[in-house]
Amino acid sequence: MTASTIPPHEQSDNTESRAHTPPDWWDHHRPITSDEYSDMALMLGALSILTFWMFGLGIFLGAAAIGTALAARRPDTPRHDPGDNTAGVVGILTGIAGIAFGAVFLTAALPHL
């Protein structure tokens, strides 16, 4: 029989019990911070630009990006820096771009359907 090359602390038959602590992002009772809202707004805005051709999905995602970016700018959002005026600006801009691209596509495509 060959010896195992897996170190003893990584073997599945290790009987040491450690307390399981979930990662910080798994805490559902923690409020969403301003930085997280800004990141969500950027992602939704980027998706709205990528999906502008999907007959309204880009417009919907753009509106969601603008709403999320405005939530990042609210003064009562946790960890919001009152001196930071850039929170959510990129999300607002990408959301507006996604709505504009979607509206132009819809006005160009609808007469041909």
Secondary structure as GFF3:
##gff-version 3
##sequence-region A 1 113
A	DSSP	three_ten_helix	8	10	.	.	.	ID=ss1
A	DSSP	three_ten_helix	24	26	.	.	.	ID=ss2
A	DSSP	alpha_helix	34	50	.	.	.	ID=ss3
A	DSSP	alpha_helix	57	73	.	.	.	ID=ss4
A	DSSP	alpha_helix	89	109	.	.	.	ID=ss5
A	DSSP	three_ten_helix	110	112	.	.	.	ID=ss6
###
